[in-house]
Amino acid sequence: MSTTLRTTGLASSDADLLAQTADTVRVAGSVLRERFGEVAGYRTREELMSALAANDESALAILRPRLTSLRPDAGWVEDELDGGALPAGEWWVVDPAEGNVNHLHGLPEWAVTATLVRENQPVLTAVHVPLTGETYTALTGAGAYLDGRPLHVSQTADLGLSIVATSQARPDEDETVVRRIGSSITAMLFDALVVRTAVPATLHLLDVATGRIDAFWQYAGARADLLPGALLVTEAGGRISDAEGRPWTPLSQSLLAAAPGVHAEAVATLSR
């Protein structure tokens, strides 16, 4: 992977850093895979939060020291649910167990992600899906890859022939956002071929980057949910905006990632 990226003329240090970041998320993923299997038992929200934290901590024990050693001066986002802009400089935005609740329920949709953000722009990202063994990587200006194979978004040009997806709101999400999600799903049920609704957001964005699905949208959301997939989709040739078609930033209240051929139709549907 790093050899391929060096040929683009980008700084070899970023290419090498991406390769080491990918190795790091793979190691953290192997730790979580060892913890995967039986459905976790919990009866209260406190017990659920404790089980989620235990998974996070097991992966962070790998991620934090290794990534810090790669970029000692980079900041570290403490809360994976944080949103909005970051202070100046470099920051690691990491989700140690993206789709953590799925992991606890014995469901396969979960991953480990690490993204380096420089002056509020994602520079590189690595996403590892332990149960498939797949590692997705992207470096700004150098393309998106799945285990070294270049990725390209779908060529679909008709929303009526498209598979689209969205992610559920958090349990404590604002009521206005929850209702907006519900109405957007209804609108897409009329206009798209198939509508998928599940967590986590990152795995849907991986599917857009690989061309498996044609569009993904989400209201609100955290940096760790959206930055890895946004970079992968962009580098795979997709379009990123907010749900109304305006330029997307971490301060935006929504995100739409789509194949170019269906982006305008998706905006029209979500803007109704």
C-alpha beads as a LAMMPS data file, in Angstrom:
LAMMPS data file: protein, C-alpha beads

272 atoms
271 bonds

1 atom types
1 bond types

-500.0 500.0 xlo xhi
-500.0 500.0 ylo yhi
-500.0 500.0 zlo zhi

Masses

1 110.0

Atoms # bond

1 1 1 0.000 0.000 0.000
2 1 1 2.662 2.532 0.946
3 1 1 4.629 1.778 -2.249
4 1 1 1.543 2.556 -4.328
5 1 1 0.999 5.848 -2.531
6 1 1 4.604 7.014 -2.867
7 1 1 4.274 6.926 -6.645
8 1 1 1.700 9.744 -6.489
9 1 1 4.305 12.280 -5.429
10 1 1 2.672 12.877 -2.044
11 1 1 4.839 13.098 1.035
12 1 1 6.194 9.638 1.709
13 1 1 5.903 10.342 5.434
14 1 1 2.107 10.434 5.183
15 1 1 2.099 7.284 3.067
16 1 1 4.294 5.493 5.593
17 1 1 2.153 6.829 8.429
18 1 1 -0.965 5.418 6.777
19 1 1 0.630 1.989 6.461
20 1 1 1.544 2.015 10.156
21 1 1 -1.918 3.270 11.098
22 1 1 -3.471 0.399 9.155
23 1 1 -1.260 -2.071 10.995
24 1 1 -2.346 -0.532 14.299
25 1 1 -6.108 -0.822 13.657
26 1 1 -5.606 -4.428 12.564
27 1 1 -3.903 -5.277 15.858
28 1 1 -6.634 -3.528 17.854
29 1 1 -9.254 -5.355 15.794
30 1 1 -7.710 -8.711 16.649
31 1 1 -8.098 -7.876 20.354
32 1 1 -11.787 -7.103 19.878
33 1 1 -12.278 -10.225 17.807
34 1 1 -11.044 -12.313 20.722
35 1 1 -13.762 -10.698 22.849
36 1 1 -16.493 -11.343 20.252
37 1 1 -18.998 -14.168 20.405
38 1 1 -21.625 -14.539 23.092
39 1 1 -24.333 -11.913 23.473
40 1 1 -23.411 -9.709 26.411
41 1 1 -25.883 -9.748 29.267
42 1 1 -27.035 -6.459 30.750
43 1 1 -30.210 -5.330 32.497
44 1 1 -29.656 -1.616 33.021
45 1 1 -28.214 1.293 31.069
46 1 1 -25.327 1.397 33.526
47 1 1 -24.448 -2.234 32.802
48 1 1 -24.667 -1.563 29.062
49 1 1 -22.368 1.442 29.319
50 1 1 -19.887 -0.590 31.360
51 1 1 -19.792 -3.334 28.709
52 1 1 -19.315 -0.765 25.944
53 1 1 -16.492 0.898 27.885
54 1 1 -14.723 -2.431 28.428
55 1 1 -14.578 -3.002 24.666
56 1 1 -13.350 0.529 24.056
57 1 1 -10.634 0.230 26.673
58 1 1 -9.339 -3.070 25.302
59 1 1 -8.857 -1.540 21.843
60 1 1 -7.568 1.793 23.136
61 1 1 -4.843 -0.038 25.030
62 1 1 -3.417 -0.802 21.590
63 1 1 -4.457 2.282 19.650
64 1 1 -3.480 5.135 21.896
65 1 1 0.170 4.279 22.639
66 1 1 0.906 3.154 19.082
67 1 1 -0.699 6.133 17.363
68 1 1 0.802 8.554 19.862
69 1 1 4.246 7.149 19.154
70 1 1 3.663 7.687 15.421
71 1 1 2.623 11.330 15.897
72 1 1 3.691 12.479 19.378
73 1 1 2.581 16.082 18.876
74 1 1 -0.901 15.230 17.600
75 1 1 -3.863 15.793 19.887
76 1 1 -6.208 13.006 20.876
77 1 1 -9.995 13.292 20.743
78 1 1 -11.099 11.888 24.073
79 1 1 -14.785 11.369 23.278
80 1 1 -15.672 9.463 20.100
81 1 1 -19.156 11.031 20.223
82 1 1 -17.843 14.598 19.986
83 1 1 -18.724 16.687 16.963
84 1 1 -17.798 20.043 15.481
85 1 1 -14.507 21.629 14.541
86 1 1 -11.188 20.828 16.212
87 1 1 -8.509 23.263 17.395
88 1 1 -5.597 23.992 15.066
89 1 1 -2.947 21.354 14.429
90 1 1 -3.061 17.583 14.075
91 1 1 -5.529 15.345 15.874
92 1 1 -6.182 11.630 16.023
93 1 1 -9.908 10.917 15.690
94 1 1 -10.384 7.290 16.691
95 1 1 -13.334 4.987 17.225
96 1 1 -11.951 1.925 19.049
97 1 1 -15.137 -0.074 18.495
98 1 1 -17.329 1.504 15.820
99 1 1 -20.615 -0.368 16.077
100 1 1 -19.805 -1.385 19.654
101 1 1 -23.409 -2.270 20.474
102 1 1 -23.442 -4.713 17.541
103 1 1 -20.301 -6.376 18.922
104 1 1 -22.034 -6.862 22.286
105 1 1 -25.012 -8.503 20.576
106 1 1 -22.979 -10.926 18.497
107 1 1 -23.719 -9.030 15.273
108 1 1 -20.975 -8.695 12.651
109 1 1 -21.254 -4.991 11.783
110 1 1 -18.414 -3.373 13.743
111 1 1 -14.962 -2.012 13.020
112 1 1 -11.935 -0.131 14.341
113 1 1 -11.125 3.271 12.840
114 1 1 -8.305 5.801 13.071
115 1 1 -8.175 9.100 11.181
116 1 1 -5.516 11.800 11.270
117 1 1 -6.998 15.277 10.962
118 1 1 -4.722 18.192 10.053
119 1 1 -6.094 21.739 10.352
120 1 1 -9.629 20.295 10.417
121 1 1 -9.131 18.291 7.221
122 1 1 -8.884 14.482 7.271
123 1 1 -5.476 13.541 5.875
124 1 1 -5.521 9.763 6.155
125 1 1 -7.753 7.056 7.515
126 1 1 -7.663 3.327 8.168
127 1 1 -10.721 1.205 8.923
128 1 1 -10.422 -2.473 9.820
129 1 1 -13.375 -4.863 9.859
130 1 1 -12.106 -7.797 11.939
131 1 1 -14.751 -10.366 11.051
132 1 1 -14.040 -10.068 7.322
133 1 1 -10.342 -9.247 7.678
134 1 1 -10.807 -6.234 5.386
135 1 1 -8.805 -3.044 5.806
136 1 1 -9.906 0.144 4.060
137 1 1 -7.431 2.999 3.657
138 1 1 -7.415 6.453 2.124
139 1 1 -4.876 9.261 1.843
140 1 1 -5.921 12.689 0.623
141 1 1 -5.164 12.995 -3.077
142 1 1 -4.039 9.379 -3.442
143 1 1 -7.280 7.385 -3.689
144 1 1 -9.123 4.890 -1.523
145 1 1 -8.207 1.222 -1.224
146 1 1 -9.492 -2.065 0.120
147 1 1 -6.531 -4.273 0.973
148 1 1 -4.522 -2.506 -1.725
149 1 1 -7.250 -2.649 -4.405
150 1 1 -8.454 0.764 -5.668
151 1 1 -12.032 1.643 -4.780
152 1 1 -14.597 3.351 -7.003
153 1 1 -18.112 4.449 -6.186
154 1 1 -21.160 3.201 -8.070
155 1 1 -21.894 4.318 -11.628
156 1 1 -25.655 4.275 -10.977
157 1 1 -27.426 7.344 -12.348
158 1 1 -31.011 6.685 -11.214
159 1 1 -32.089 6.949 -7.575
160 1 1 -35.016 4.686 -8.396
161 1 1 -32.509 1.883 -9.068
162 1 1 -30.385 2.631 -6.017
163 1 1 -29.751 1.032 -2.660
164 1 1 -29.423 3.789 -0.066
165 1 1 -28.823 3.760 3.681
166 1 1 -29.001 5.812 6.829
167 1 1 -28.026 5.346 10.451
168 1 1 -30.264 5.416 13.495
169 1 1 -30.174 8.367 15.875
170 1 1 -28.504 7.964 19.239
171 1 1 -30.823 7.026 22.134
172 1 1 -30.482 10.524 23.634
173 1 1 -30.782 12.384 20.316
174 1 1 -32.841 15.563 20.086
175 1 1 -36.480 14.852 19.173
176 1 1 -36.299 17.149 16.152
177 1 1 -33.417 15.120 14.719
178 1 1 -35.207 11.823 15.371
179 1 1 -38.304 13.035 13.540
180 1 1 -36.176 14.375 10.674
181 1 1 -34.581 10.949 10.285
182 1 1 -37.987 9.297 10.210
183 1 1 -39.362 11.644 7.553
184 1 1 -36.218 11.252 5.429
185 1 1 -36.551 7.464 5.493
186 1 1 -40.166 7.789 4.376
187 1 1 -39.134 10.066 1.504
188 1 1 -36.418 7.628 0.396
189 1 1 -38.854 4.701 0.567
190 1 1 -40.831 6.435 -2.176
191 1 1 -37.843 7.388 -4.350
192 1 1 -35.130 4.728 -3.938
193 1 1 -35.126 1.026 -4.745
194 1 1 -34.064 -0.217 -1.278
195 1 1 -33.556 1.666 1.994
196 1 1 -31.280 0.209 4.674
197 1 1 -31.301 1.490 8.257
198 1 1 -28.701 0.302 10.748
199 1 1 -25.653 1.304 12.760
200 1 1 -22.808 2.097 12.445
201 1 1 -22.468 4.908 9.920
202 1 1 -18.910 4.000 8.960
203 1 1 -19.846 0.637 7.481
204 1 1 -22.508 2.234 5.271
205 1 1 -19.912 4.743 4.080
206 1 1 -17.533 1.890 3.280
207 1 1 -20.308 0.434 1.135
208 1 1 -20.664 3.725 -0.744
209 1 1 -16.911 3.872 -1.336
210 1 1 -16.877 0.338 -2.728
211 1 1 -19.956 0.875 -4.919
212 1 1 -22.031 -1.689 -3.013
213 1 1 -24.642 0.955 -2.261
214 1 1 -25.294 4.260 -3.946
215 1 1 -25.886 6.787 -1.168
216 1 1 -25.791 7.287 2.588
217 1 1 -27.182 10.167 4.621
218 1 1 -27.195 11.034 8.300
219 1 1 -28.432 13.872 10.480
220 1 1 -26.161 15.117 13.267
221 1 1 -23.447 12.535 13.996
222 1 1 -19.958 12.611 15.485
223 1 1 -16.560 13.168 13.886
224 1 1 -15.519 9.558 14.489
225 1 1 -18.700 8.347 12.755
226 1 1 -18.254 10.417 9.622
227 1 1 -14.658 11.505 8.959
228 1 1 -13.224 8.079 7.979
229 1 1 -16.013 7.292 5.545
230 1 1 -16.170 10.822 4.172
231 1 1 -12.508 10.637 3.170
232 1 1 -12.888 7.143 1.715
233 1 1 -15.941 8.133 -0.344
234 1 1 -14.287 11.321 -1.611
235 1 1 -11.119 9.477 -2.627
236 1 1 -13.228 6.781 -4.329
237 1 1 -14.845 9.427 -6.547
238 1 1 -18.028 10.074 -4.592
239 1 1 -19.668 13.351 -3.645
240 1 1 -19.899 14.611 -0.064
241 1 1 -22.260 17.401 0.996
242 1 1 -24.859 18.096 3.623
243 1 1 -28.372 16.777 2.989
244 1 1 -29.309 19.976 1.162
245 1 1 -26.321 19.848 -1.186
246 1 1 -24.132 22.427 0.546
247 1 1 -20.439 21.790 1.268
248 1 1 -19.995 19.478 4.252
249 1 1 -17.775 20.249 7.232
250 1 1 -17.655 18.692 10.727
251 1 1 -19.897 21.607 11.790
252 1 1 -22.671 20.588 9.367
253 1 1 -25.957 19.291 10.760
254 1 1 -26.189 16.507 8.181
255 1 1 -24.094 14.507 5.742
256 1 1 -24.850 13.009 2.347
257 1 1 -22.343 10.719 0.638
258 1 1 -23.369 9.535 -2.799
259 1 1 -22.300 8.343 -6.196
260 1 1 -22.140 11.403 -8.495
261 1 1 -24.946 10.088 -10.688
262 1 1 -27.530 10.042 -7.878
263 1 1 -26.306 12.875 -5.650
264 1 1 -28.645 15.549 -7.038
265 1 1 -31.674 13.253 -6.855
266 1 1 -30.815 12.310 -3.280
267 1 1 -30.546 16.000 -2.342
268 1 1 -33.935 16.651 -3.890
269 1 1 -35.522 13.782 -1.962
270 1 1 -33.986 14.793 1.362
271 1 1 -34.898 18.466 0.836
272 1 1 -38.624 17.840 0.519

Bonds

1 1 1 2
2 1 2 3
3 1 3 4
4 1 4 5
5 1 5 6
6 1 6 7
7 1 7 8
8 1 8 9
9 1 9 10
10 1 10 11
11 1 11 12
12 1 12 13
13 1 13 14
14 1 14 15
15 1 15 16
16 1 16 17
17 1 17 18
18 1 18 19
19 1 19 20
20 1 20 21
21 1 21 22
22 1 22 23
23 1 23 24
24 1 24 25
25 1 25 26
26 1 26 27
27 1 27 28
28 1 28 29
29 1 29 30
30 1 30 31
31 1 31 32
32 1 32 33
33 1 33 34
34 1 34 35
35 1 35 36
36 1 36 37
37 1 37 38
38 1 38 39
39 1 39 40
40 1 40 41
41 1 41 42
42 1 42 43
43 1 43 44
44 1 44 45
45 1 45 46
46 1 46 47
47 1 47 48
48 1 48 49
49 1 49 50
50 1 50 51
51 1 51 52
52 1 52 53
53 1 53 54
54 1 54 55
55 1 55 56
56 1 56 57
57 1 57 58
58 1 58 59
59 1 59 60
60 1 60 61
61 1 61 62
62 1 62 63
63 1 63 64
64 1 64 65
65 1 65 66
66 1 66 67
67 1 67 68
68 1 68 69
69 1 69 70
70 1 70 71
71 1 71 72
72 1 72 73
73 1 73 74
74 1 74 75
75 1 75 76
76 1 76 77
77 1 77 78
78 1 78 79
79 1 79 80
80 1 80 81
81 1 81 82
82 1 82 83
83 1 83 84
84 1 84 85
85 1 85 86
86 1 86 87
87 1 87 88
88 1 88 89
89 1 89 90
90 1 90 91
91 1 91 92
92 1 92 93
93 1 93 94
94 1 94 95
95 1 95 96
96 1 96 97
97 1 97 98
98 1 98 99
99 1 99 100
100 1 100 101
101 1 101 102
102 1 102 103
103 1 103 104
104 1 104 105
105 1 105 106
106 1 106 107
107 1 107 108
108 1 108 109
109 1 109 110
110 1 110 111
111 1 111 112
112 1 112 113
113 1 113 114
114 1 114 115
115 1 115 116
116 1 116 117
117 1 117 118
118 1 118 119
119 1 119 120
120 1 120 121
121 1 121 122
122 1 122 123
123 1 123 124
124 1 124 125
125 1 125 126
126 1 126 127
127 1 127 128
128 1 128 129
129 1 129 130
130 1 130 131
131 1 131 132
132 1 132 133
133 1 133 134
134 1 134 135
135 1 135 136
136 1 136 137
137 1 137 138
138 1 138 139
139 1 139 140
140 1 140 141
141 1 141 142
142 1 142 143
143 1 143 144
144 1 144 145
145 1 145 146
146 1 146 147
147 1 147 148
148 1 148 149
149 1 149 150
150 1 150 151
151 1 151 152
152 1 152 153
153 1 153 154
154 1 154 155
155 1 155 156
156 1 156 157
157 1 157 158
158 1 158 159
159 1 159 160
160 1 160 161
161 1 161 162
162 1 162 163
163 1 163 164
164 1 164 165
165 1 165 166
166 1 166 167
167 1 167 168
168 1 168 169
169 1 169 170
170 1 170 171
171 1 171 172
172 1 172 173
173 1 173 174
174 1 174 175
175 1 175 176
176 1 176 177
177 1 177 178
178 1 178 179
179 1 179 180
180 1 180 181
181 1 181 182
182 1 182 183
183 1 183 184
184 1 184 185
185 1 185 186
186 1 186 187
187 1 187 188
188 1 188 189
189 1 189 190
190 1 190 191
191 1 191 192
192 1 192 193
193 1 193 194
194 1 194 195
195 1 195 196
196 1 196 197
197 1 197 198
198 1 198 199
199 1 199 200
200 1 200 201
201 1 201 202
202 1 202 203
203 1 203 204
204 1 204 205
205 1 205 206
206 1 206 207
207 1 207 208
208 1 208 209
209 1 209 210
210 1 210 211
211 1 211 212
212 1 212 213
213 1 213 214
214 1 214 215
215 1 215 216
216 1 216 217
217 1 217 218
218 1 218 219
219 1 219 220
220 1 220 221
221 1 221 222
222 1 222 223
223 1 223 224
224 1 224 225
225 1 225 226
226 1 226 227
227 1 227 228
228 1 228 229
229 1 229 230
230 1 230 231
231 1 231 232
232 1 232 233
233 1 233 234
234 1 234 235
235 1 235 236
236 1 236 237
237 1 237 238
238 1 238 239
239 1 239 240
240 1 240 241
241 1 241 242
242 1 242 243
243 1 243 244
244 1 244 245
245 1 245 246
246 1 246 247
247 1 247 248
248 1 248 249
249 1 249 250
250 1 250 251
251 1 251 252
252 1 252 253
253 1 253 254
254 1 254 255
255 1 255 256
256 1 256 257
257 1 257 258
258 1 258 259
259 1 259 260
260 1 260 261
261 1 261 262
262 1 262 263
263 1 263 264
264 1 264 265
265 1 265 266
266 1 266 267
267 1 267 268
268 1 268 269
269 1 269 270
270 1 270 271
271 1 271 272
